[in-house]
Amino acid sequence: MGVTSLLARFRKMGFEGPYYRGIPGKARFLFESIAWRTEIVFVATPESFAAVRPLKGADLRLDRITSFSGLEKFRRQLEAEYYDGFLDSWRRPFTWGEEVTIGIIGGQVGAFAWVQRGQRNGFPTYYGRLFERDARILRVGVVPSFRRQGLNSAMMQGLLAQLLEQGFERVFAESHKFNVPSVRTFVKVGFTPIGAITVLRLPRDRQFVRWSSSGIESHLREVGISLTGVGHHQA
């Protein structure tokens, strides 16, 4: 792969917001992806969702995909947006017990989000186990051609509403600490921050994970996010 195509691919990946702009921002994203990161953990409940004002956003249709074969119809568009072979990187999460929800707008993929559903014995996560009435949203993305159109908010609002309607009582989500647009979206649609996890990747696929429940509100205030009127719910 040439340097030009590699840089073009790199620019399409990563997070939004000032902390991740430009080459230095993409380098931060790469470091956080492979070595060390801090993520804010959120939870939403029927009560917290009902307490927020419904958003007026794009008219997304949500398509639940539970096997890799169900994604083949989206291959051409997604690989045109990202790079050849991009879709193949989505094979492994299905083997981990995950599924993906695709947000369709105008017949095209506009956004996506992976979902873990709780189990009777508990589905393991960094911060505890998901039981039968728990779900988790992770790896949310907006396709490059559809960014800056409010699709992230529409996707999260629609997916959260769908999961709660299916009977889940708690829906968890995480966002990298400085991914400000993502953090703001979670708060806006009815999630409440409950703590933060720091993940350090070690050799031989080992990881060190630290949980903290302090300093979250002060960090959010520093990046201009207010929790006024948002209820607090414990995990």
C-alpha angles and dihedrals in degrees: 000000000000123000092245094054091044092053091046090053091046093053091057093054130069135046136310128244136069095291091063102041124124128357093311089054093050089049088055089050091051092048092049091048097053108023122015136358143160119215131188113229119218135187130197128195133184087262096051091045092050091050095064127078113254112252125234104226145138119319099251125179112209117220116193113213118192101173136040092242089064090065098059092090088063097047099097095051097041094048090047088053095045119010142297110289094021094126093055089067086068095065098085100056090063088059088054091059096261131130132198131229116210120206109217121199122174090349092303134103106258102166143353141199134186120228134200118198121207124250135210092254093039129265106243121240135163092269105036141303128308112228129196096286094044131088134178131211117207142160097029117184142174117213110248095245091055101045123124092027098102094259094132091061093044091049095049094045093049095044094046091049090049094051093047091049088054089061104263111147098194128031117189128199138170135209131187108261096246098037088107099176090053094047091048091051094052092052092045095055097047110280122133123207112239103171147318136259126209114204122196117187115218132191119284093032093293123143137197114212125190124188123207131176098186133088097023098117093047090051091050091050089051091057093044102259119135125203093196109143093009115123122227119233125185122228 
